[in-house]
Amino acid sequence: MWRNIKIENVRIERLVGDYFVWMIDILPYAKMKIRVYENASGQFRGLTDLCVKRKHNGKFESASGKGSTIEEVIINTIKNFETILEEENIKSLEPQDIDYLNWTDF
């Protein structure tokens, strides 16, 4: 099984799913994607494809989340995304406020 592969300086993760999150009143194009990965120890992490422009440094930031189940990761990633919006005092995003991760990085 893939979890048993042990190679020095190598970490293997498995993509377990892509989930579309619809936030029609918040996102300029209505939805974003959360991609969820599982590591060899059975823990999960999630990452949004949509990045929000931070006002303090002008850089774009993606939301992320961790957890022991896919459901927990989705919830934590959405909460992290909402925290970014709260920190930036954003009620609804405009196209110039967002960017997307390159599909090869995501």
Secondary structure by P-SEA (a helix, b strand, c coil): cccccccccbbbbbbcbbbbbbbcccccccbbbbbbbbcccbbbbbbbcbbbbbccccbbbbbbcccccaaaaaaaaaaaaaaaaaaacccccccccccccccccc
